[in-house]
């Protein structure tokens, strides 16, 4: 059985997350001037909710949590 959660990387290094074939949201690495040297992931849901995470795995989880 194929996994219902799929993540794909585009040419601009944005990841798109799908759940049962429907787009859940997108995430991409982000840098913040106020936190030099810290790499975060900005996760944006299809509903416009935004979360900042410290790993791709946590961004993926956050997107699934925000999906409704």
Secondary structure, 3 states (H helix, E strand, C coil): CCCCEEEEECCCCCEEEEECCEEEEEEEEEECHHHCCCEEEEEEECCCCEEEECCHHHHHHHHHHHCC
